[in-house]
């Protein structure tokens, strides 16, 4: 399965607390062959101009005008530098080796974006969705108001919605767009939340009653005769990966059909340069952000849903900014006319940004696509922090500190979330099993979906708490969703079917391997295909084969218990008991099983035997 397949899996409702670039930018891959074009003329003076970042130092207009498109995706409220592997990117070296580089944090992202805009007279900043949701405590505790405030300061011009923008439903998304204090928790400061300065685009998200998009479907950037249209969509499968309550009353339409529809609308309005912001992505052939995605041929370096989307979106669209898979790529994929077209993604958590040059032809109003070039750049932490972002973080940190700094457990080393079976996945499943047994001693096992694990637990201190101390804020970052831990009864046959659904049906192409509690073991044979990859005869619970006719009591989060993530059989369980939220279960387990002198050791992650 792709290395990124687990890390990107979207999760349910975001948890809210009711108590209240310079040096390591790179080269890349993926530039279209440069055409011999007349030199771009310069014109005008510095100003943002109708939502754009106009930086124009000359006078007059030539036929061709370079437009800078800066983009990123899947920020997920990561204002502070992400911890552990979530805060690093893999960089390919000239000799073919790789190294990791620390990356991310809006204090650094702001500096990199501002430096990138210098000298660019026509500059737009766009995003590919999931700006909020599954956010660390600093943002999630306040319903992501801090992130919207930070994005305003970053001069973000436009973004698509992503699936996580629906974690708390369309009404809350509307509040993030338009402002106003939270309906139940009120205002967090003495000023009313003003909302986003930039438009959220939701072309394929319709109100079921009216049949109209719930937010703007498109937006046009204009600057001194240059016009670039943006169409924003999220993946059609959003209802499958968001709580039913979050998408209640909404319908999600096909991405390609929607983009093609609004491309025609824009063309009729005289807008011929069009960029699609698509919250759907792919899986690159390399984990290095700067590998040559177009080697050996256009599109060969990326697979997954975005490849099919890009091949079918109308040639009227000149570039696609994508997201969702948390992968990094800058690729050209042929459009339906066979013409190469740029498709980009900047990983996640603010670790990268993409700098794309669109050469605008004033004579035709279109992009001279043969001149498009693009590269991903690292948001390194060796540049000065943006003071306004530091002030923003400090202000919200002061409000969050009394809750976030509380110790909830101790660990002896990093507990990572990487791999088919991860140490952190085992720990969380064990915590849910232990909690389940406090509610019903007959609870047999627990299952945890990997996409619900948003960050590792790192041994190194993130603040003043000391090494090995797990704070509430760190636990919140791992499980930020307020899912409850639910108990259900399943037959042994149903339990076997659940395990097979990890690698079949909607999960066949990108398996979702559930993390399992202690006592459940089996073999996963990846040399086989579909459901056969789960070796039925190998499934054991506490050493005994699963009895298809027996009843098993299973703990899982409410998202899985409702059949989410492509596990319909989990939705069929009986005798449901709804418990406390999953973070509380993890907190109780850490507190009961660790101390400063006896910390928890990272689990061995040896419950699933993987054959490759």
C-alpha positions in Angstrom: 0.0 0.0 0.0 1.3 3.5 -0.6 3.4 5.0 2.1 1.0 7.9 2.5 -2.2 6.0 2.4 -2.7 5.9 6.1 -1.5 9.3 7.0 -4.0 11.1 4.9 -7.2 9.3 5.9 -9.7 12.0 6.9 -11.6 11.6 10.1 -14.7 12.7 11.8 -15.8 15.7 13.7 -13.0 17.9 15.1 -12.8 17.9 18.8 -13.6 21.1 20.6 -13.2 21.8 24.3 -16.3 22.9 26.0 -14.3 24.6 28.8 -14.2 27.5 27.1 12.1 29.9 3.2 14.7 30.7 1.7 17.7 28.4 1.9 16.2 24.9 1.2 13.9 25.8 -1.6 14.5 23.5 -4.4 14.6 22.6 -7.8 12.0 20.4 -9.1 10.8 18.5 -11.4 7.8 19.0 -13.4 8.4 22.1 -15.4 6.8 22.1 -18.8 9.1 22.8 -21.7 9.8 26.5 -21.8 8.5 28.2 -24.9 10.3 31.1 -26.5 8.1 34.0 -25.5 8.6 37.7 -25.7 9.8 39.2 -22.5 7.0 40.1 -20.0 6.3 43.8 -19.8 6.0 45.5 -16.4 3.2 47.8 -15.3 1.7 49.7 -12.4 2.5 50.1 -8.8 2.5 47.9 -5.7 -1.0 47.1 -4.4 -3.0 44.0 -3.7 -5.7 44.9 -6.2 -9.1 43.1 -6.0 -7.8 40.3 -3.8 -4.4 39.8 -5.5 -0.9 40.6 -4.4 0.0 43.1 -7.1 3.7 43.8 -7.0 4.4 45.8 -10.2 7.4 48.0 -10.4 7.3 49.1 -14.0 5.2 50.8 -16.6 3.4 49.6 -19.7 2.1 46.2 -20.8 3.7 43.5 -23.0 1.8 40.7 -24.6 3.0 38.1 -22.1 2.7 38.5 -18.3 4.0 36.0 -15.8 1.6 35.4 -12.9 3.0 33.8 -9.8 0.7 31.2 -8.1 1.8 30.2 -4.6 -0.2 27.3 -3.2 -0.4 24.9 -0.3 -2.9 22.4 1.1 -4.0 20.4 4.1 -2.7 22.8 6.7 -5.1 21.3 9.3 -4.6 24.1 11.8 -0.9 23.5 12.3 0.1 26.9 13.4 3.1 25.8 15.5 5.8 23.6 13.9 4.5 20.0 13.7 6.3 17.5 15.9 8.1 14.4 14.9 7.7 13.0 11.4 4.8 15.3 10.8 7.2 18.2 10.9 9.8 16.8 8.4 10.0 16.3 4.7 12.2 14.0 2.7 14.6 15.7 0.3 16.3 13.9 -2.6 20.0 14.8 -2.9 22.1 15.1 -6.1 23.8 11.8 -5.4 20.5 9.9 -5.2 20.5 9.7 -1.4 17.8 11.3 0.7 17.8 13.3 3.9 15.0 14.7 6.1 14.5 18.4 6.7 12.6 20.0 9.6 9.7 22.0 8.1 6.5 23.8 8.9 5.1 26.4 11.3 3.1 29.5 10.2 5.8 31.8 11.6 8.1 30.4 8.9 5.5 29.9 6.3 4.6 33.6 6.4 8.2 34.5 6.0 8.7 32.2 3.0 5.6 33.3 1.2 6.4 37.0 1.7 9.9 36.5 0.5 8.6 34.5 -2.5 6.3 37.4 -3.5 9.0 40.0 -3.6 9.6 41.2 -7.1 6.6 39.4 -8.5 4.2 42.0 -9.8 1.3 39.6 -10.2 1.1 37.1 -7.4 -1.9 34.9 -6.2 -1.9 32.7 -3.1 -4.4 29.7 -3.3 -5.0 26.6 -1.2 -6.4 23.1 -1.9 -8.6 22.6 1.1 -8.4 21.2 4.7 -7.1 24.4 6.1 -8.9 23.5 9.3 -10.1 20.3 10.9 -8.1 17.6 12.8 -6.2 20.6 14.2 -3.9 20.7 17.2 -5.2 22.1 20.4 -4.0 25.6 19.8 -6.5 25.9 16.9 -9.0 23.1 17.5 -9.8 24.2 21.1 -11.1 27.5 19.6 -13.0 26.0 16.6 -10.2 26.9 14.3 -10.6 30.7 14.6 -6.8 31.1 15.2 -6.1 29.4 11.8 -8.6 31.5 9.9 -6.9 34.6 11.5 -3.5 33.3 10.5 -4.6 32.6 6.9 -5.9 36.2 6.7 -2.5 37.4 7.8 -0.9 35.1 5.2 -2.9 37.0 2.5 -4.5 33.8 1.3 -6.6 34.8 -1.7 -8.8 31.7 -2.2 -9.2 28.1 -1.2 -11.3 25.1 -2.0 -13.2 23.4 0.8 -11.9 20.0 1.8 -13.7 17.2 3.6 -12.5 18.4 7.0 -14.1 21.8 6.5 -17.3 19.8 7.1 -16.3 18.2 10.4 -18.6 20.5 12.3 -21.2 20.9 9.5 -22.1 23.5 6.9 -23.4 26.0 9.4 -20.0 26.1 11.2 -18.2 26.3 7.8 -20.4 29.3 7.0 -19.4 30.9 10.3 -15.7 30.4 9.5 -16.4 32.2 6.1 -18.6 35.0 7.3 -17.6 35.5 11.0 -19.5 35.7 14.3 -18.9 34.2 17.6 -19.4 30.5 18.2 -23.1 29.7 18.8 -22.6 27.8 22.1 -19.1 28.8 23.3 -19.5 32.5 22.4 -16.5 34.8 21.8 -13.1 33.8 23.0 -11.7 37.3 23.1 -13.1 40.8 23.5 -13.4 41.0 19.7 -16.0 39.3 17.6 -14.5 36.7 15.1 -14.6 38.4 11.7 -14.3 35.3 9.5 -12.2 34.6 6.5 -11.0 37.5 4.2 -10.7 34.9 1.4 -13.5 33.0 -0.3 -14.0 29.3 0.3 -15.1 27.6 -2.9 -17.5 24.7 -2.9 -18.6 24.2 -6.5 -19.6 20.5 -6.0 -21.2 20.8 -2.6 -24.9 21.5 -3.0 -27.8 22.2 -0.6 -30.1 19.3 -1.2 -33.2 21.5 -1.0 -32.1 24.3 -3.3 -29.7 22.3 -5.5 -27.3 25.2 -5.3 -23.7 25.4 -4.1 -23.5 26.2 -0.4 -20.7 28.7 -1.0 -19.2 30.3 -4.1 -18.4 27.8 -6.8 -15.7 30.0 -8.4 -13.8 33.3 -8.0 -11.9 35.5 -10.4 -8.6 37.2 -9.6 -8.1 40.4 -11.6 -5.1 42.7 -12.0 -4.5 45.3 -14.6 -6.2 43.4 -17.4 -5.1 40.0 -16.3 -7.9 37.6 -15.2 -7.5 34.2 -13.6 -10.5 32.1 -12.6 -10.5 29.6 -9.8 -13.0 26.7 -9.4 -13.0 24.8 -6.0 -14.2 21.3 -5.4 -13.8 18.7 -2.7 -13.7 14.9 -3.3 -17.1 13.5 -4.2 -16.6 10.8 -1.5 -16.6 13.3 1.3 -19.8 11.8 2.9 -18.0 8.5 3.3 -15.2 10.0 5.4 -17.1 12.7 7.4 -19.7 12.2 10.1 -23.3 12.0 8.8 -24.2 15.0 10.9 -21.4 17.0 9.3 -22.8 16.5 5.8 -26.5 16.5 6.7 -28.6 18.2 4.0 -25.7 18.3 1.5 -25.0 16.4 -1.7 -21.5 16.1 -3.2 -21.2 15.9 -7.0 -18.6 14.5 -9.4 -15.4 16.6 -9.4 -14.8 16.4 -13.2 -18.4 17.2 -14.2 -18.5 20.1 -11.8 -15.2 21.6 -12.9 -16.1 21.3 -16.6 -19.5 22.9 -15.9 -18.0 26.0 -14.3 -15.1 26.2 -16.7 -17.8 26.9 -19.4 -19.4 29.5 -17.1 -16.1 31.3 -16.7 -15.3 31.1 -20.4 -18.7 32.7 -21.1 -17.7 35.5 -18.8 -14.5 36.1 -20.8 -12.2 34.3 -18.2 -10.0 31.9 -20.2 -7.2 31.3 -17.7 -8.6 28.8 -15.2 -7.1 27.0 -12.2 -9.0 24.1 -10.5 -8.5 23.8 -6.7 -9.3 20.1 -6.1 -9.3 18.5 -2.7 -8.4 15.1 -4.0 -5.0 13.8 -4.7 -2.7 11.0 -5.7 0.3 8.9 -4.6 3.7 9.8 -6.0 6.3 7.2 -6.9 8.7 8.8 -4.3 8.3 10.2 -0.9 10.9 12.9 -1.7 9.2 16.2 -2.3 11.6 17.2 -5.1 11.8 14.0 -7.1 11.3 14.2 -10.9 7.7 13.3 -11.1 7.7 13.4 -14.9 10.4 10.7 -15.2 10.3 8.7 -17.4 7.1 10.1 -18.8 4.4 12.6 -18.1 2.2 11.4 -15.3 4.1 8.2 -14.7 5.2 9.4 -11.3 1.7 9.7 -9.8 -1.2 7.3 -9.3 -4.5 7.5 -7.6 -7.8 9.5 -8.0 -6.2 12.7 -9.1 -4.6 11.1 -12.2 -8.0 10.1 -13.5 -9.5 13.5 -12.7 -6.7 15.3 -14.4 -7.0 13.2 -17.5 -10.7 14.1 -17.8 -11.0 17.7 -16.7 -11.6 20.0 -19.7 -8.5 21.5 -21.5 -10.0 24.9 -20.7 -8.4 24.4 -17.2 -4.8 25.3 -17.2 -3.5 23.8 -13.9 -4.8 21.8 -10.9 -3.8 22.5 -7.3 -4.6 19.4 -5.3 -4.5 17.9 -1.8 -6.1 15.3 0.5 -3.4 12.6 0.3 -0.8 14.7 2.1 1.7 13.9 -0.6 4.1 16.1 -2.4 4.3 16.2 -6.2 4.7 18.5 -9.2 3.7 16.6 -12.2 2.4 17.1 -15.7 -0.5 14.9 -16.7 -2.0 15.1 -20.2 -5.4 16.7 -20.5 -8.1 15.2 -22.8 -6.5 16.9 -25.8 -3.2 15.3 -25.0 -1.6 18.6 -23.9 0.6 18.5 -20.7 -1.0 20.2 -17.7 0.5 21.0 -14.3 -0.8 19.1 -11.3 0.6 20.0 -7.9 0.4 19.2 -4.2 2.4 20.6 -1.3 2.3 17.7 1.2 0.6 18.9 4.4 0.8 20.8 7.7 2.4 23.8 6.1 5.7 22.0 5.4 5.9 23.0 1.7 4.5 25.5 -0.6 4.4 25.4 -4.4 5.5 28.2 -6.6 4.0 28.0 -10.1 4.5 30.5 -12.9 1.6 30.9 -15.3 2.4 32.9 -18.4 -0.6 34.9 -19.3 -1.2 35.8 -23.0 -2.9 39.3 -23.0 -3.8 38.7 -26.7 -5.8 35.6 -26.0 -6.6 35.9 -22.3 -5.3 32.4 -21.8 -2.3 30.8 -20.3 0.6 29.9 -22.6 0.7 26.4 -21.2 4.0 25.5 -22.7 5.6 28.1 -20.5 4.1 26.9 -17.2 6.7 25.9 -14.6 6.4 24.8 -11.0 8.4 23.7 -8.0 7.8 22.7 -4.4 9.8 24.6 -1.8 10.5 23.6 1.8 9.1 25.8 4.6 12.5 25.7 6.4 12.9 26.9 10.0 16.2 28.7 9.3 14.5 32.0 8.3 13.3 34.7 10.7 9.9 34.1 12.3 7.2 36.5 11.1 6.5 38.7 14.2 2.8 39.0 13.5 2.4 35.2 13.5 4.4 34.9 16.7 2.1 37.4 18.4 -0.9 35.5 17.1 0.4 32.2 18.5 1.4 33.7 21.8 -2.1 35.3 22.2 -4.0 32.0 21.6 -1.4 30.0 23.5 -2.0 32.0 26.6 -5.7 31.1 26.4 -5.0 27.5 25.8 -2.1 26.9 28.2 -4.1 26.1 31.4 -5.8 23.2 29.6 -3.0 22.1 27.2 -0.1 22.0 29.6 -1.6 19.5 31.9 0.5 16.2 32.0 -1.6 13.1 31.3 1.2 10.4 31.0 4.8 9.4 30.4 6.6 7.6 27.6 10.1 6.2 27.3 10.6 7.0 23.7 8.9 8.2 20.5 5.6 6.4 19.8 5.2 6.6 16.1 2.1 6.3 13.8 4.0 5.1 10.8 3.7 1.6 9.2 0.9 -0.9 8.3 0.6 -1.5 12.1 2.0 1.3 14.2 3.1 1.5 17.8 0.7 4.4 18.4 -2.1 2.5 16.8 -1.6 -0.4 19.1 -1.5 2.0 22.1 -4.7 3.7 21.2 -6.5 0.4 20.5 -5.3 -0.9 23.9 -6.6 2.3 25.5 -10.0 1.8 23.9 -10.1 -1.9 25.0 -9.3 -0.9 28.6 -11.9 1.8 28.6 -14.5 -0.6 27.0 -13.9 -3.1 29.8 -14.7 -0.4 32.4 -18.1 -0.1 30.7 -18.6 -3.8 30.0 -16.2 -6.4 31.3 -17.1 -8.7 28.4 -15.5 -6.4 25.9 -13.2 -8.6 23.7 -11.2 -6.3 21.5 -10.8 -2.8 20.0 -10.3 -1.5 16.5 -8.9 1.9 15.6 -8.7 3.4 12.1 -5.3 4.8 11.2 -6.6 8.0 9.7 -7.8 9.0 13.2 -4.3 9.1 14.5 -3.1 12.6 13.4 0.4 12.9 14.9 3.0 10.8 16.8 3.7 11.1 20.5 7.3 12.4 20.7 9.7 11.8 23.6 11.3 15.3 23.3 9.5 18.0 25.1 7.5 20.4 23.0 7.4 23.0 25.8 8.5 23.3 29.4 6.9 20.0 30.4 10.1 17.9 30.2 11.2 15.0 28.0 8.9 12.0 28.1 5.9 13.9 29.4 2.7 13.6 27.4 0.6 16.7 27.8 -3.1 17.1 27.1 -2.3 19.3 24.2 -0.1 16.5 22.7 -2.9 14.0 23.2 -5.3 16.4 21.6 -3.1 16.6 18.6 -3.1 12.8 18.2 -6.9 12.5 18.6 -8.5 15.8 17.9 -12.0 14.6 17.0 -14.4 14.2 19.9 -15.4 10.7 18.7 -17.0 8.6 21.4 -15.8 5.1 22.2 -18.7 2.8 21.4 -19.3 -0.9 22.1 -21.1 -3.2 19.7 -21.7 -6.9 19.3 -20.6 -8.7 16.2 -20.6 -12.3 15.1 -17.3 -13.9 14.4 -18.3 -14.0 10.7 -18.9 -10.2 10.8 -15.6 -9.7 12.5 -13.8 -11.6 9.8 -15.6 -9.6 7.2 -14.5 -6.3 8.8 -10.9 -7.4 8.5 -11.4 -8.2 4.9 -13.0 -4.8 4.2 -9.6 -3.3 5.1 -8.3 -4.5 1.7 -11.4 -4.9 -0.5 -14.3 -2.9 -1.8 -13.6 0.9 -1.5 -10.4 0.1 0.4 -8.9 -2.3 -2.2 -6.8 0.3 -4.0 -5.6 2.1 -0.9 -6.0 -0.3 2.1 -7.0 1.0 5.4 -5.4 -1.3 8.0 -7.2 -1.1 11.3 -5.0 -0.9 14.4 -5.8 -3.8 16.7 -5.8 -4.2 20.5 -3.6 -6.8 22.3 -4.7 -10.4 21.8 -6.0 -10.0 18.2 -3.5 -11.4 15.7 -3.6 -12.4 12.0 -1.5 -12.5 8.8 -1.9 -9.9 6.0 -0.5 -11.3 2.7 0.1 -8.4 0.4 1.2 -10.7 -2.4 -2.4 -11.6 -2.9 -5.3 -9.4 -4.1 -8.5 -8.1 -2.6 -10.1 -9.7 0.5 -7.7 -12.7 0.1 -5.0 -10.6 1.5 -6.4 -11.3 5.0 -5.5 -14.9 5.7 -8.7 -16.1 7.4 -7.3 -19.2 9.1 -4.6 -17.0 10.8 -7.1 -14.8 12.7 -6.8 -15.5 16.4 -8.1 -13.8 19.6 -6.0 -14.6 22.6 -4.6 -17.6 20.7 -7.9 -19.1 19.7 -9.5 -19.1 16.2 -12.4 -16.8 15.6 -15.7 -18.7 15.9 -17.9 -17.5 13.1 -21.1 -18.2 15.2 -19.9 -16.7 18.5 -20.6 -13.1 19.6 -17.8 -10.7 20.2 -18.0 -7.3 22.0 -15.9 -4.8 20.1 -14.9 -1.2 21.1 -14.3 1.3 18.3 -14.7 5.1 17.8 -18.1 6.3 16.8 -16.9 7.0 13.3 -16.0 3.4 12.7 -19.0 2.1 14.6 -21.1 4.0 12.1 -19.5 2.2 9.2 -17.1 5.0 8.2 -13.9 4.7 6.2 -15.4 1.9 4.0 -16.3 -0.5 6.8 -20.1 -1.1 6.3 -20.1 -4.2 8.5 -19.0 -2.2 11.5 -22.2 -0.2 11.1 -24.2 -3.4 11.5 -23.3 -4.3 15.1 -25.9 -4.8 17.8 -26.5 -3.7 21.4 -24.5 -0.4 21.0 -23.3 1.3 24.1 -22.0 4.9 23.6 -19.2 5.8 25.9 -16.9 8.8 26.6 -14.8 10.5 24.0 -11.7 8.8 22.6 -9.2 11.4 24.0 -10.5 10.8 27.5 -10.0 7.0 27.0 -6.4 7.6 25.9 -5.8 10.0 28.8 -7.2 7.5 31.4 -5.0 4.7 29.9 -1.8 6.8 30.0 -2.5 8.0 33.5 -3.3 4.5 34.8 -0.3 2.8 33.1 2.6 5.3 33.3 4.5 7.5 35.7 7.6 9.5 35.7 9.6 6.6 37.0 7.7 3.9 35.0 6.9 5.4 31.6 5.1 3.5 28.8 7.4 1.7 26.4 6.5 2.0 22.7 4.5 -1.1 21.7 6.3 -3.6 19.4 3.6 -3.4 16.6 3.8 -7.2 16.1 0.1 -8.1 16.1 -0.3 -8.2 12.3 2.2 -10.4 10.4 2.7 -8.8 7.0 3.8 -10.8 4.0 5.1 -8.7 1.1 
